[in-house]
Amino acid sequence: GERHSHAIRMIEAILDDVPEIQSINMCYDVACVFESAIHRYKPEWKETIRSRIGRFHLYGHEHSCHVLYNLLRTQGYGLMIGEEPEHLWFIILYLIQSAGVSSGPRRTQKIDSCGMH
């Protein structure tokens, strides 16, 4: 099962670092379960945190999740697909593989040479 504690800790860190944030819109593969966990463990976040399910993960959910948690049915999410971090990891995979055993300065040099630093 998913560990919601990691996502909750991440949100806590964001809200601690940037206290003026009024709302957070996020994609989460199990947003339907996560939102009920938020309401149970952090009821003060009910109006602050809004989570939806990415397009590719939505197909594994019930019809009610399609209606309630679909990115395309929710204002504020635009044309997100919910897989943006995975796309970034795929793009920089060669850096991760080749720089994994490099020293810190060598990794920085490699990232700089790609214009990603």
C-alpha positions in Angstrom: 0.0 0.0 0.0 0.9 3.6 -0.4 2.5 5.4 2.6 0.6 8.7 2.9 3.0 9.8 5.6 5.7 10.7 3.0 3.3 12.9 1.1 2.0 14.5 4.3 5.6 15.3 5.4 6.3 16.8 2.0 3.2 19.0 2.2 4.2 20.0 5.8 7.6 21.0 4.6 6.2 23.1 1.8 3.8 24.9 4.1 6.5 25.4 6.7 8.9 26.9 4.1 6.3 29.0 2.3 3.6 29.8 4.9 1.8 32.3 2.6 0.7 29.4 0.3 -3.1 29.4 0.3 -3.7 26.1 -1.6 -1.8 23.2 -3.1 -3.1 21.3 -6.2 -1.3 18.0 -6.5 -1.4 14.8 -8.6 -1.2 11.5 -6.7 -1.8 8.0 -8.0 -4.2 7.3 -5.1 -5.6 10.7 -4.6 -9.0 9.3 -3.7 -7.6 7.4 -0.7 -5.1 10.2 0.1 -7.8 12.9 0.4 -9.7 10.8 2.9 -6.5 10.3 4.9 -5.9 14.1 4.8 -9.5 14.7 6.1 -8.9 12.2 8.9 -5.3 13.1 10.0 -5.1 16.8 9.0 -8.6 18.2 8.9 -7.2 21.8 9.0 -5.9 21.1 5.4 -9.3 20.2 4.0 -9.6 23.5 2.2 -5.9 23.9 1.4 -4.9 20.6 -0.3 -6.6 19.3 -3.4 -5.4 16.1 -5.0 -6.3 14.5 -8.3 -5.3 11.3 -10.1 -3.1 11.5 -13.2 -4.6 10.3 -16.5 -2.7 7.1 -16.7 -3.5 5.9 -13.2 -7.1 6.9 -13.4 -8.0 3.8 -15.5 -7.3 1.5 -12.5 -9.9 3.3 -10.4 -13.7 3.0 -9.9 -16.1 5.1 -12.0 -16.7 7.5 -9.0 -13.0 8.3 -9.0 -13.1 9.2 -12.7 -15.9 11.7 -11.9 -14.4 13.1 -8.7 -10.6 13.0 -9.3 -10.2 13.5 -13.0 -7.7 16.2 -13.9 -9.7 17.3 -17.0 -12.8 17.8 -14.9 -11.1 20.0 -12.3 -10.4 23.7 -12.7 -6.8 24.7 -12.0 -5.0 21.7 -13.3 -4.9 22.7 -17.0 -3.8 20.0 -19.3 -1.5 18.2 -16.8 -1.3 14.4 -17.4 0.0 13.7 -13.8 3.2 12.0 -15.0 5.5 15.0 -15.3 8.1 13.9 -12.7 8.3 10.5 -14.4 8.9 12.3 -17.7 11.7 14.3 -16.2 13.3 11.2 -14.7 13.2 9.5 -18.1 14.8 12.5 -19.8 17.7 12.7 -17.3 18.1 8.9 -16.9 21.4 8.9 -18.7 22.8 11.4 -16.2 21.7 9.2 -13.3 23.2 6.1 -14.7 26.5 7.6 -15.8 27.0 9.9 -12.9 25.9 7.5 -10.1 29.5 6.5 -9.3 31.1 9.9 -10.1 32.4 12.3 -7.5 30.3 15.3 -6.5 32.3 17.8 -8.6 32.1 15.5 -11.6 28.4 15.2 -11.3 28.0 19.0 -11.1 30.2 19.3 -14.2 28.1 16.8 -16.1 24.9 18.6 -15.1 26.3 22.0 -16.0 27.4 20.7 -19.4 23.7 19.8 -20.1 22.5 23.2 -19.0 20.4 21.7 -16.2 22.1 23.3 -13.2 
